[in-house]
Amino acid sequence: MSEQETKIREVLEELRGALQNDGGDLEIVAVDGLAVKLRLQGACGCCPHATMTIKNGLERILRERVNPEIVIERVM
């Protein structure tokens, strides 16, 4: 596992708490360089705002804290 992938996983692990507080969660399906595949679970999995959670929340924070070119793809 690369240093970047380790950092991505650490940041996402920190962010899981916020999702869990809302009755949801996330599963890291894969990290391939700057491409991260996530599956939202629980309340977040069926939430109509899931795309905003990923793009404006998780992806934005990863870009700020790890690498500005990270892209998150939602996996169903």
mmCIF file of the N, C-alpha and C atoms, coordinates in Angstrom:
data_MODEL
# 
_entry.id   MODEL 
# 
loop_
_atom_site.group_PDB 
_atom_site.id 
_atom_site.type_symbol 
_atom_site.label_atom_id 
_atom_site.label_alt_id 
_atom_site.label_comp_id 
_atom_site.label_asym_id 
_atom_site.label_entity_id 
_atom_site.label_seq_id 
_atom_site.pdbx_PDB_ins_code 
_atom_site.Cartn_x 
_atom_site.Cartn_y 
_atom_site.Cartn_z 
_atom_site.occupancy 
_atom_site.B_iso_or_equiv 
_atom_site.pdbx_formal_charge 
_atom_site.auth_seq_id 
_atom_site.auth_comp_id 
_atom_site.auth_asym_id 
_atom_site.auth_atom_id 
_atom_site.pdbx_PDB_model_num 
ATOM 1   N N  . MET A 1 1  ? 0.853   -1.177 0.000  1.00 0.00 ? 1  MET A N  1 
ATOM 2   C CA . MET A 1 1  ? 0.000   0.000  0.000  1.00 0.00 ? 1  MET A CA 1 
ATOM 3   C C  . MET A 1 1  ? 0.899   1.239  0.000  1.00 0.00 ? 1  MET A C  1 
ATOM 4   N N  . SER A 1 2  ? 0.601   2.165  -0.893 1.00 0.00 ? 2  SER A N  1 
ATOM 5   C CA . SER A 1 2  ? 1.413   3.377  -0.994 1.00 0.00 ? 2  SER A CA 1 
ATOM 6   C C  . SER A 1 2  ? 1.112   4.317  0.175  1.00 0.00 ? 2  SER A C  1 
ATOM 7   N N  . GLU A 1 3  ? 2.002   5.277  0.368  1.00 0.00 ? 3  GLU A N  1 
ATOM 8   C CA . GLU A 1 3  ? 1.805   6.275  1.423  1.00 0.00 ? 3  GLU A CA 1 
ATOM 9   C C  . GLU A 1 3  ? 0.535   7.090  1.161  1.00 0.00 ? 3  GLU A C  1 
ATOM 10  N N  . GLN A 1 4  ? 0.295   7.416  -0.107 1.00 0.00 ? 4  GLN A N  1 
ATOM 11  C CA . GLN A 1 4  ? -0.896  8.184  -0.467 1.00 0.00 ? 4  GLN A CA 1 
ATOM 12  C C  . GLN A 1 4  ? -2.170  7.386  -0.159 1.00 0.00 ? 4  GLN A C  1 
ATOM 13  N N  . GLU A 1 5  ? -2.188  6.096  -0.509 1.00 0.00 ? 5  GLU A N  1 
ATOM 14  C CA . GLU A 1 5  ? -3.358  5.273  -0.233 1.00 0.00 ? 5  GLU A CA 1 
ATOM 15  C C  . GLU A 1 5  ? -3.595  5.159  1.270  1.00 0.00 ? 5  GLU A C  1 
ATOM 16  N N  . THR A 1 6  ? -2.529  5.025  2.023  1.00 0.00 ? 6  THR A N  1 
ATOM 17  C CA . THR A 1 6  ? -2.647  4.966  3.479  1.00 0.00 ? 6  THR A CA 1 
ATOM 18  C C  . THR A 1 6  ? -3.285  6.242  4.013  1.00 0.00 ? 6  THR A C  1 
ATOM 19  N N  . LYS A 1 7  ? -2.851  7.391  3.514  1.00 0.00 ? 7  LYS A N  1 
ATOM 20  C CA . LYS A 1 7  ? -3.392  8.679  3.953  1.00 0.00 ? 7  LYS A CA 1 
ATOM 21  C C  . LYS A 1 7  ? -4.868  8.808  3.560  1.00 0.00 ? 7  LYS A C  1 
ATOM 22  N N  . ILE A 1 8  ? -5.207  8.383  2.352  1.00 0.00 ? 8  ILE A N  1 
ATOM 23  C CA . ILE A 1 8  ? -6.601  8.416  1.900  1.00 0.00 ? 8  ILE A CA 1 
ATOM 24  C C  . ILE A 1 8  ? -7.474  7.597  2.845  1.00 0.00 ? 8  ILE A C  1 
ATOM 25  N N  . ARG A 1 9  ? -7.015  6.396  3.162  1.00 0.00 ? 9  ARG A N  1 
ATOM 26  C CA . ARG A 1 9  ? -7.789  5.514  4.045  1.00 0.00 ? 9  ARG A CA 1 
ATOM 27  C C  . ARG A 1 9  ? -7.908  6.101  5.452  1.00 0.00 ? 9  ARG A C  1 
ATOM 28  N N  . GLU A 1 10 ? -6.852  6.734  5.940  1.00 0.00 ? 10 GLU A N  1 
ATOM 29  C CA . GLU A 1 10 ? -6.891  7.352  7.271  1.00 0.00 ? 10 GLU A CA 1 
ATOM 30  C C  . GLU A 1 10 ? -7.911  8.493  7.318  1.00 0.00 ? 10 GLU A C  1 
ATOM 31  N N  . VAL A 1 11 ? -7.906  9.339  6.302  1.00 0.00 ? 11 VAL A N  1 
ATOM 32  C CA . VAL A 1 11 ? -8.834  10.470 6.262  1.00 0.00 ? 11 VAL A CA 1 
ATOM 33  C C  . VAL A 1 11 ? -10.271 9.967  6.160  1.00 0.00 ? 11 VAL A C  1 
ATOM 34  N N  . LEU A 1 12 ? -10.517 8.991  5.298  1.00 0.00 ? 12 LEU A N  1 
ATOM 35  C CA . LEU A 1 12 ? -11.870 8.454  5.167  1.00 0.00 ? 12 LEU A CA 1 
ATOM 36  C C  . LEU A 1 12 ? -12.337 7.806  6.461  1.00 0.00 ? 12 LEU A C  1 
ATOM 37  N N  . GLU A 1 13 ? -11.437 7.156  7.157  1.00 0.00 ? 13 GLU A N  1 
ATOM 38  C CA . GLU A 1 13 ? -11.786 6.545  8.441  1.00 0.00 ? 13 GLU A CA 1 
ATOM 39  C C  . GLU A 1 13 ? -12.218 7.621  9.437  1.00 0.00 ? 13 GLU A C  1 
ATOM 40  N N  . GLU A 1 14 ? -11.527 8.752  9.441  1.00 0.00 ? 14 GLU A N  1 
ATOM 41  C CA . GLU A 1 14 ? -11.906 9.873  10.308 1.00 0.00 ? 14 GLU A CA 1 
ATOM 42  C C  . GLU A 1 14 ? -13.300 10.391 9.953  1.00 0.00 ? 14 GLU A C  1 
ATOM 43  N N  . LEU A 1 15 ? -13.598 10.452 8.658  1.00 0.00 ? 15 LEU A N  1 
ATOM 44  C CA . LEU A 1 15 ? -14.866 11.018 8.193  1.00 0.00 ? 15 LEU A CA 1 
ATOM 45  C C  . LEU A 1 15 ? -16.051 10.079 8.397  1.00 0.00 ? 15 LEU A C  1 
ATOM 46  N N  . ARG A 1 16 ? -15.784 8.799  8.580  1.00 0.00 ? 16 ARG A N  1 
ATOM 47  C CA . ARG A 1 16 ? -16.868 7.823  8.778  1.00 0.00 ? 16 ARG A CA 1 
ATOM 48  C C  . ARG A 1 16 ? -17.749 8.195  9.959  1.00 0.00 ? 16 ARG A C  1 
ATOM 49  N N  . GLY A 1 17 ? -17.156 8.774  11.000 1.00 0.00 ? 17 GLY A N  1 
ATOM 50  C CA . GLY A 1 17 ? -17.918 9.128  12.194 1.00 0.00 ? 17 GLY A CA 1 
ATOM 51  C C  . GLY A 1 17 ? -19.071 10.058 11.892 1.00 0.00 ? 17 GLY A C  1 
ATOM 52  N N  . ALA A 1 18 ? -18.847 11.029 11.013 1.00 0.00 ? 18 ALA A N  1 
ATOM 53  C CA . ALA A 1 18 ? -19.911 11.973 10.651 1.00 0.00 ? 18 ALA A CA 1 
ATOM 54  C C  . ALA A 1 18 ? -21.044 11.247 9.932  1.00 0.00 ? 18 ALA A C  1 
ATOM 55  N N  . LEU A 1 19 ? -20.701 10.314 9.060  1.00 0.00 ? 19 LEU A N  1 
ATOM 56  C CA . LEU A 1 19 ? -21.733 9.549  8.355  1.00 0.00 ? 19 LEU A CA 1 
ATOM 57  C C  . LEU A 1 19 ? -22.482 8.642  9.327  1.00 0.00 ? 19 LEU A C  1 
ATOM 58  N N  . GLN A 1 20 ? -21.745 8.026  10.235 1.00 0.00 ? 20 GLN A N  1 
ATOM 59  C CA . GLN A 1 20 ? -22.361 7.124  11.207 1.00 0.00 ? 20 GLN A CA 1 
ATOM 60  C C  . GLN A 1 20 ? -23.312 7.877  12.142 1.00 0.00 ? 20 GLN A C  1 
ATOM 61  N N  . ASN A 1 21 ? -22.993 9.130  12.437 1.00 0.00 ? 21 ASN A N  1 
ATOM 62  C CA . ASN A 1 21 ? -23.882 9.942  13.270 1.00 0.00 ? 21 ASN A CA 1 
ATOM 63  C C  . ASN A 1 21 ? -25.227 10.182 12.600 1.00 0.00 ? 21 ASN A C  1 
ATOM 64  N N  . ASP A 1 22 ? -25.259 10.105 11.280 1.00 0.00 ? 22 ASP A N  1 
ATOM 65  C CA . ASP A 1 22 ? -26.494 10.295 10.523 1.00 0.00 ? 22 ASP A CA 1 
ATOM 66  C C  . ASP A 1 22 ? -27.136 8.968  10.121 1.00 0.00 ? 22 ASP A C  1 
ATOM 67  N N  . GLY A 1 23 ? -26.645 7.872  10.681 1.00 0.00 ? 23 GLY A N  1 
ATOM 68  C CA . GLY A 1 23 ? -27.214 6.556  10.384 1.00 0.00 ? 23 GLY A CA 1 
ATOM 69  C C  . GLY A 1 23 ? -26.655 5.908  9.139  1.00 0.00 ? 23 GLY A C  1 
ATOM 70  N N  . GLY A 1 24 ? -25.545 6.409  8.642  1.00 0.00 ? 24 GLY A N  1 
ATOM 71  C CA . GLY A 1 24 ? -24.939 5.849  7.440  1.00 0.00 ? 24 GLY A CA 1 
ATOM 72  C C  . GLY A 1 24 ? -23.536 5.352  7.694  1.00 0.00 ? 24 GLY A C  1 
ATOM 73  N N  . ASP A 1 25 ? -22.849 5.037  6.633  1.00 0.00 ? 25 ASP A N  1 
ATOM 74  C CA . ASP A 1 25 ? -21.468 4.579  6.717  1.00 0.00 ? 25 ASP A CA 1 
ATOM 75  C C  . ASP A 1 25 ? -20.900 4.558  5.304  1.00 0.00 ? 25 ASP A C  1 
ATOM 76  N N  . LEU A 1 26 ? -19.622 4.253  5.206  1.00 0.00 ? 26 LEU A N  1 
ATOM 77  C CA . LEU A 1 26 ? -19.001 4.095  3.897  1.00 0.00 ? 26 LEU A CA 1 
ATOM 78  C C  . LEU A 1 26 ? -18.114 2.874  3.895  1.00 0.00 ? 26 LEU A C  1 
ATOM 79  N N  . GLU A 1 27 ? -17.979 2.296  2.728  1.00 0.00 ? 27 GLU A N  1 
ATOM 80  C CA . GLU A 1 27 ? -17.086 1.161  2.513  1.00 0.00 ? 27 GLU A CA 1 
ATOM 81  C C  . GLU A 1 27 ? -16.122 1.562  1.401  1.00 0.00 ? 27 GLU A C  1 
ATOM 82  N N  . ILE A 1 28 ? -14.831 1.400  1.662  1.00 0.00 ? 28 ILE A N  1 
ATOM 83  C CA . ILE A 1 28 ? -13.837 1.661  0.631  1.00 0.00 ? 28 ILE A CA 1 
ATOM 84  C C  . ILE A 1 28 ? -13.750 0.409  -0.231 1.00 0.00 ? 28 ILE A C  1 
ATOM 85  N N  . VAL A 1 29 ? -14.172 0.539  -1.475 1.00 0.00 ? 29 VAL A N  1 
ATOM 86  C CA . VAL A 1 29 ? -14.159 -0.598 -2.392 1.00 0.00 ? 29 VAL A CA 1 
ATOM 87  C C  . VAL A 1 29 ? -12.770 -0.764 -3.000 1.00 0.00 ? 29 VAL A C  1 
ATOM 88  N N  . ALA A 1 30 ? -12.165 0.351  -3.426 1.00 0.00 ? 30 ALA A N  1 
ATOM 89  C CA . ALA A 1 30 ? -10.837 0.289  -4.031 1.00 0.00 ? 30 ALA A CA 1 
ATOM 90  C C  . ALA A 1 30 ? -10.200 1.672  -4.031 1.00 0.00 ? 30 ALA A C  1 
ATOM 91  N N  . VAL A 1 31 ? -8.881  1.671  -3.957 1.00 0.00 ? 31 VAL A N  1 
ATOM 92  C CA . VAL A 1 31 ? -8.101  2.888  -4.145 1.00 0.00 ? 31 VAL A CA 1 
ATOM 93  C C  . VAL A 1 31 ? -7.063  2.550  -5.200 1.00 0.00 ? 31 VAL A C  1 
ATOM 94  N N  . ASP A 1 32 ? -7.145  3.245  -6.340 1.00 0.00 ? 32 ASP A N  1 
ATOM 95  C CA . ASP A 1 32 ? -6.223  3.004  -7.442 1.00 0.00 ? 32 ASP A CA 1 
ATOM 96  C C  . ASP A 1 32 ? -5.603  4.343  -7.827 1.00 0.00 ? 32 ASP A C  1 
ATOM 97  N N  . GLY A 1 33 ? -4.460  4.646  -7.221 1.00 0.00 ? 33 GLY A N  1 
ATOM 98  C CA . GLY A 1 33 ? -3.823  5.934  -7.454 1.00 0.00 ? 33 GLY A CA 1 
ATOM 99  C C  . GLY A 1 33 ? -4.667  7.043  -6.884 1.00 0.00 ? 33 GLY A C  1 
ATOM 100 N N  . LEU A 1 34 ? -5.165  7.914  -7.760 1.00 0.00 ? 34 LEU A N  1 
ATOM 101 C CA . LEU A 1 34 ? -5.997  9.044  -7.335 1.00 0.00 ? 34 LEU A CA 1 
ATOM 102 C C  . LEU A 1 34 ? -7.490  8.760  -7.474 1.00 0.00 ? 34 LEU A C  1 
ATOM 103 N N  . ALA A 1 35 ? -7.830  7.551  -7.901 1.00 0.00 ? 35 ALA A N  1 
ATOM 104 C CA . ALA A 1 35 ? -9.237  7.160  -8.045 1.00 0.00 ? 35 ALA A CA 1 
ATOM 105 C C  . ALA A 1 35 ? -9.652  6.332  -6.832 1.00 0.00 ? 35 ALA A C  1 
ATOM 106 N N  . VAL A 1 36 ? -10.699 6.808  -6.167 1.00 0.00 ? 36 VAL A N  1 
ATOM 107 C CA . VAL A 1 36 ? -11.204 6.132  -4.974 1.00 0.00 ? 36 VAL A CA 1 
ATOM 108 C C  . VAL A 1 36 ? -12.627 5.686  -5.255 1.00 0.00 ? 36 VAL A C  1 
ATOM 109 N N  . LYS A 1 37 ? -12.912 4.411  -5.012 1.00 0.00 ? 37 LYS A N  1 
ATOM 110 C CA . LYS A 1 37 ? -14.267 3.887  -5.193 1.00 0.00 ? 37 LYS A CA 1 
ATOM 111 C C  . LYS A 1 37 ? -14.858 3.611  -3.822 1.00 0.00 ? 37 LYS A C  1 
ATOM 112 N N  . LEU A 1 38 ? -16.022 4.231  -3.575 1.00 0.00 ? 38 LEU A N  1 
ATOM 113 C CA . LEU A 1 38 ? -16.706 4.102  -2.290 1.00 0.00 ? 38 LEU A CA 1 
ATOM 114 C C  . LEU A 1 38 ? -18.118 3.593  -2.480 1.00 0.00 ? 38 LEU A C  1 
ATOM 115 N N  . ARG A 1 39 ? -18.585 2.856  -1.486 1.00 0.00 ? 39 ARG A N  1 
ATOM 116 C CA . ARG A 1 39 ? -19.984 2.465  -1.418 1.00 0.00 ? 39 ARG A CA 1 
ATOM 117 C C  . ARG A 1 39 ? -20.555 3.078  -0.147 1.00 0.00 ? 39 ARG A C  1 
ATOM 118 N N  . LEU A 1 40 ? -21.603 3.875  -0.298 1.00 0.00 ? 40 LEU A N  1 
ATOM 119 C CA . LEU A 1 40 ? -22.279 4.441  0.858  1.00 0.00 ? 40 LEU A CA 1 
ATOM 120 C C  . LEU A 1 40 ? -23.285 3.419  1.369  1.00 0.00 ? 40 LEU A C  1 
ATOM 121 N N  . GLN A 1 41 ? -23.391 3.328  2.688  1.00 0.00 ? 41 GLN A N  1 
ATOM 122 C CA . GLN A 1 41 ? -24.250 2.321  3.289  1.00 0.00 ? 41 GLN A CA 1 
ATOM 123 C C  . GLN A 1 41 ? -25.238 2.957  4.256  1.00 0.00 ? 41 GLN A C  1 
ATOM 124 N N  . GLY A 1 42 ? -26.206 2.164  4.682  1.00 0.00 ? 42 GLY A N  1 
ATOM 125 C CA . GLY A 1 42 ? -27.196 2.639  5.640  1.00 0.00 ? 42 GLY A CA 1 
ATOM 126 C C  . GLY A 1 42 ? -27.995 3.794  5.074  1.00 0.00 ? 42 GLY A C  1 
ATOM 127 N N  . ALA A 1 43 ? -28.283 4.778  5.917  1.00 0.00 ? 43 ALA A N  1 
ATOM 128 C CA . ALA A 1 43 ? -29.074 5.934  5.496  1.00 0.00 ? 43 ALA A CA 1 
ATOM 129 C C  . ALA A 1 43 ? -28.412 6.686  4.345  1.00 0.00 ? 43 ALA A C  1 
ATOM 130 N N  . CYS A 1 44 ? -27.092 6.681  4.304  1.00 0.00 ? 44 CYS A N  1 
ATOM 131 C CA . CYS A 1 44 ? -26.377 7.399  3.238  1.00 0.00 ? 44 CYS A CA 1 
ATOM 132 C C  . CYS A 1 44 ? -26.512 6.702  1.887  1.00 0.00 ? 44 CYS A C  1 
ATOM 133 N N  . GLY A 1 45 ? -26.703 5.397  1.895  1.00 0.00 ? 45 GLY A N  1 
ATOM 134 C CA . GLY A 1 45 ? -26.792 4.641  0.654  1.00 0.00 ? 45 GLY A CA 1 
ATOM 135 C C  . GLY A 1 45 ? -28.002 4.999  -0.187 1.00 0.00 ? 45 GLY A C  1 
ATOM 136 N N  . CYS A 1 46 ? -29.100 5.378  0.465  1.00 0.00 ? 46 CYS A N  1 
ATOM 137 C CA . CYS A 1 46 ? -30.323 5.688  -0.272 1.00 0.00 ? 46 CYS A CA 1 
ATOM 138 C C  . CYS A 1 46 ? -30.690 7.172  -0.185 1.00 0.00 ? 46 CYS A C  1 
ATOM 139 N N  . CYS A 1 47 ? -29.822 7.968  0.369  1.00 0.00 ? 47 CYS A N  1 
ATOM 140 C CA . CYS A 1 47 ? -30.093 9.393  0.543  1.00 0.00 ? 47 CYS A CA 1 
ATOM 141 C C  . CYS A 1 47 ? -30.040 10.121 -0.806 1.00 0.00 ? 47 CYS A C  1 
ATOM 142 N N  . PRO A 1 48 ? -30.998 11.004 -1.065 1.00 0.00 ? 48 PRO A N  1 
ATOM 143 C CA . PRO A 1 48 ? -30.967 11.751 -2.321 1.00 0.00 ? 48 PRO A CA 1 
ATOM 144 C C  . PRO A 1 48 ? -29.806 12.742 -2.399 1.00 0.00 ? 48 PRO A C  1 
ATOM 145 N N  . HIS A 1 49 ? -29.153 13.003 -1.285 1.00 0.00 ? 49 HIS A N  1 
ATOM 146 C CA . HIS A 1 49 ? -28.026 13.934 -1.264 1.00 0.00 ? 49 HIS A CA 1 
ATOM 147 C C  . HIS A 1 49 ? -26.673 13.212 -1.272 1.00 0.00 ? 49 HIS A C  1 
ATOM 148 N N  . ALA A 1 50 ? -26.672 11.924 -1.588 1.00 0.00 ? 50 ALA A N  1 
ATOM 149 C CA . ALA A 1 50 ? -25.443 11.125 -1.538 1.00 0.00 ? 50 ALA A CA 1 
ATOM 150 C C  . ALA A 1 50 ? -24.361 11.675 -2.463 1.00 0.00 ? 50 ALA A C  1 
ATOM 151 N N  . THR A 1 51 ? -24.726 12.114 -3.651 1.00 0.00 ? 51 THR A N  1 
ATOM 152 C CA . THR A 1 51 ? -23.735 12.657 -4.584 1.00 0.00 ? 51 THR A CA 1 
ATOM 153 C C  . THR A 1 51 ? -23.094 13.914 -4.007 1.00 0.00 ? 51 THR A C  1 
ATOM 154 N N  . MET A 1 52 ? -23.899 14.747 -3.371 1.00 0.00 ? 52 MET A N  1 
ATOM 155 C CA . MET A 1 52 ? -23.346 15.953 -2.746 1.00 0.00 ? 52 MET A CA 1 
ATOM 156 C C  . MET A 1 52 ? -22.427 15.589 -1.586 1.00 0.00 ? 52 MET A C  1 
ATOM 157 N N  . THR A 1 53 ? -22.791 14.568 -0.828 1.00 0.00 ? 53 THR A N  1 
ATOM 158 C CA . THR A 1 53 ? -21.949 14.109 0.279  1.00 0.00 ? 53 THR A CA 1 
ATOM 159 C C  . THR A 1 53 ? -20.586 13.688 -0.249 1.00 0.00 ? 53 THR A C  1 
ATOM 160 N N  . ILE A 1 54 ? -20.596 12.974 -1.356 1.00 0.00 ? 54 ILE A N  1 
ATOM 161 C CA . ILE A 1 54 ? -19.334 12.501 -1.925 1.00 0.00 ? 54 ILE A CA 1 
ATOM 162 C C  . ILE A 1 54 ? -18.532 13.655 -2.511 1.00 0.00 ? 54 ILE A C  1 
ATOM 163 N N  . LYS A 1 55 ? -19.125 14.434 -3.389 1.00 0.00 ? 55 LYS A N  1 
ATOM 164 C CA . LYS A 1 55 ? -18.380 15.477 -4.107 1.00 0.00 ? 55 LYS A CA 1 
ATOM 165 C C  . LYS A 1 55 ? -18.048 16.691 -3.241 1.00 0.00 ? 55 LYS A C  1 
ATOM 166 N N  . ASN A 1 56 ? -19.043 17.205 -2.522 1.00 0.00 ? 56 ASN A N  1 
ATOM 167 C CA . ASN A 1 56 ? -18.836 18.429 -1.741 1.00 0.00 ? 56 ASN A CA 1 
ATOM 168 C C  . ASN A 1 56 ? -18.295 18.152 -0.347 1.00 0.00 ? 56 ASN A C  1 
ATOM 169 N N  . GLY A 1 57 ? -18.330 16.909 0.071  1.00 0.00 ? 57 GLY A N  1 
ATOM 170 C CA . GLY A 1 57 ? -17.849 16.555 1.396  1.00 0.00 ? 57 GLY A CA 1 
ATOM 171 C C  . GLY A 1 57 ? -16.576 15.730 1.327  1.00 0.00 ? 57 GLY A C  1 
ATOM 172 N N  . LEU A 1 58 ? -16.736 14.452 1.086  1.00 0.00 ? 58 LEU A N  1 
ATOM 173 C CA . LEU A 1 58 ? -15.607 13.521 1.138  1.00 0.00 ? 58 LEU A CA 1 
ATOM 174 C C  . LEU A 1 58 ? -14.508 13.862 0.134  1.00 0.00 ? 58 LEU A C  1 
ATOM 175 N N  . GLU A 1 59 ? -14.887 14.060 -1.127 1.00 0.00 ? 59 GLU A N  1 
ATOM 176 C CA . GLU A 1 59 ? -13.891 14.345 -2.161 1.00 0.00 ? 59 GLU A CA 1 
ATOM 177 C C  . GLU A 1 59 ? -13.174 15.671 -1.889 1.00 0.00 ? 59 GLU A C  1 
ATOM 178 N N  . ARG A 1 60 ? -13.929 16.683 -1.512 1.00 0.00 ? 60 ARG A N  1 
ATOM 179 C CA . ARG A 1 60 ? -13.338 18.000 -1.222 1.00 0.00 ? 60 ARG A CA 1 
ATOM 180 C C  . ARG A 1 60 ? -12.306 17.897 -0.095 1.00 0.00 ? 60 ARG A C  1 
ATOM 181 N N  . ILE A 1 61 ? -12.647 17.184 0.954  1.00 0.00 ? 61 ILE A N  1 
ATOM 182 C CA . ILE A 1 61 ? -11.731 17.051 2.092  1.00 0.00 ? 61 ILE A CA 1 
ATOM 183 C C  . ILE A 1 61 ? -10.495 16.254 1.696  1.00 0.00 ? 61 ILE A C  1 
ATOM 184 N N  . LEU A 1 62 ? -10.675 15.177 0.939  1.00 0.00 ? 62 LEU A N  1 
ATOM 185 C CA . LEU A 1 62 ? -9.507  14.413 0.477  1.00 0.00 ? 62 LEU A CA 1 
ATOM 186 C C  . LEU A 1 62 ? -8.607  15.275 -0.408 1.00 0.00 ? 62 LEU A C  1 
ATOM 187 N N  . ARG A 1 63 ? -9.213  16.089 -1.261 1.00 0.00 ? 63 ARG A N  1 
ATOM 188 C CA . ARG A 1 63 ? -8.421  16.969 -2.131 1.00 0.00 ? 63 ARG A CA 1 
ATOM 189 C C  . ARG A 1 63 ? -7.643  18.000 -1.313 1.00 0.00 ? 63 ARG A C  1 
ATOM 190 N N  . GLU A 1 64 ? -8.254  18.513 -0.260 1.00 0.00 ? 64 GLU A N  1 
ATOM 191 C CA . GLU A 1 64 ? -7.579  19.498 0.585  1.00 0.00 ? 64 GLU A CA 1 
ATOM 192 C C  . GLU A 1 64 ? -6.456  18.868 1.412  1.00 0.00 ? 64 GLU A C  1 
ATOM 193 N N  . ARG A 1 65 ? -6.685  17.669 1.905  1.00 0.00 ? 65 ARG A N  1 
ATOM 194 C CA . ARG A 1 65 ? -5.762  17.073 2.871  1.00 0.00 ? 65 ARG A CA 1 
ATOM 195 C C  . ARG A 1 65 ? -4.756  16.097 2.281  1.00 0.00 ? 65 ARG A C  1 
ATOM 196 N N  . VAL A 1 66 ? -5.056  15.548 1.093  1.00 0.00 ? 66 VAL A N  1 
ATOM 197 C CA . VAL A 1 66 ? -4.162  14.527 0.532  1.00 0.00 ? 66 VAL A CA 1 
ATOM 198 C C  . VAL A 1 66 ? -3.605  14.943 -0.826 1.00 0.00 ? 66 VAL A C  1 
ATOM 199 N N  . ASN A 1 67 ? -4.494  15.147 -1.816 1.00 0.00 ? 67 ASN A N  1 
ATOM 200 C CA . ASN A 1 67 ? -4.048  15.473 -3.171 1.00 0.00 ? 67 ASN A CA 1 
ATOM 201 C C  . ASN A 1 67 ? -5.193  16.155 -3.911 1.00 0.00 ? 67 ASN A C  1 
ATOM 202 N N  . PRO A 1 68 ? -4.941  17.304 -4.531 1.00 0.00 ? 68 PRO A N  1 
ATOM 203 C CA . PRO A 1 68 ? -6.015  18.043 -5.199 1.00 0.00 ? 68 PRO A CA 1 
ATOM 204 C C  . PRO A 1 68 ? -6.601  17.361 -6.437 1.00 0.00 ? 68 PRO A C  1 
ATOM 205 N N  . GLU A 1 69 ? -6.034  16.245 -6.852 1.00 0.00 ? 69 GLU A N  1 
ATOM 206 C CA . GLU A 1 69 ? -6.527  15.565 -8.054 1.00 0.00 ? 69 GLU A CA 1 
ATOM 207 C C  . GLU A 1 69 ? -7.309  14.296 -7.758 1.00 0.00 ? 69 GLU A C  1 
ATOM 208 N N  . ILE A 1 70 ? -7.578  14.017 -6.496 1.00 0.00 ? 70 ILE A N  1 
ATOM 209 C CA . ILE A 1 70 ? -8.340  12.809 -6.120 1.00 0.00 ? 70 ILE A CA 1 
ATOM 210 C C  . ILE A 1 70 ? -9.756  12.913 -6.658 1.00 0.00 ? 70 ILE A C  1 
ATOM 211 N N  . VAL A 1 71 ? -10.255 11.788 -7.157 1.00 0.00 ? 71 VAL A N  1 
ATOM 212 C CA . VAL A 1 71 ? -11.630 11.698 -7.642 1.00 0.00 ? 71 VAL A CA 1 
ATOM 213 C C  . VAL A 1 71 ? -12.286 10.501 -6.967 1.00 0.00 ? 71 VAL A C  1 
ATOM 214 N N  . ILE A 1 72 ? -13.476 10.731 -6.408 1.00 0.00 ? 72 ILE A N  1 
ATOM 215 C CA . ILE A 1 72 ? -14.226 9.642  -5.789 1.00 0.00 ? 72 ILE A CA 1 
ATOM 216 C C  . ILE A 1 72 ? -15.335 9.222  -6.737 1.00 0.00 ? 72 ILE A C  1 
ATOM 217 N N  . GLU A 1 73 ? -15.452 7.921  -6.920 1.00 0.00 ? 73 GLU A N  1 
ATOM 218 C CA . GLU A 1 73 ? -16.529 7.346  -7.716 1.00 0.00 ? 73 GLU A CA 1 
ATOM 219 C C  . GLU A 1 73 ? -17.415 6.537  -6.773 1.00 0.00 ? 73 GLU A C  1 
ATOM 220 N N  . ARG A 1 74 ? -18.702 6.764  -6.872 1.00 0.00 ? 74 ARG A N  1 
ATOM 221 C CA . ARG A 1 74 ? -19.652 6.014  -6.040 1.00 0.00 ? 74 ARG A CA 1 
ATOM 222 C C  . ARG A 1 74 ? -19.955 4.691  -6.703 1.00 0.00 ? 74 ARG A C  1 
ATOM 223 N N  . VAL A 1 75 ? -19.854 3.631  -5.936 1.00 0.00 ? 75 VAL A N  1 
ATOM 224 C CA . VAL A 1 75 ? -20.163 2.285  -6.398 1.00 0.00 ? 75 VAL A CA 1 
ATOM 225 C C  . VAL A 1 75 ? -21.451 1.857  -5.710 1.00 0.00 ? 75 VAL A C  1 
ATOM 226 N N  . MET A 1 76 ? -22.373 1.329  -6.463 1.00 0.00 ? 76 MET A N  1 
ATOM 227 C CA . MET A 1 76 ? -23.655 0.901  -5.889 1.00 0.00 ? 76 MET A CA 1 
ATOM 228 C C  . MET A 1 76 ? -23.580 -0.519 -5.393 1.00 0.00 ? 76 MET A C  1 
# 
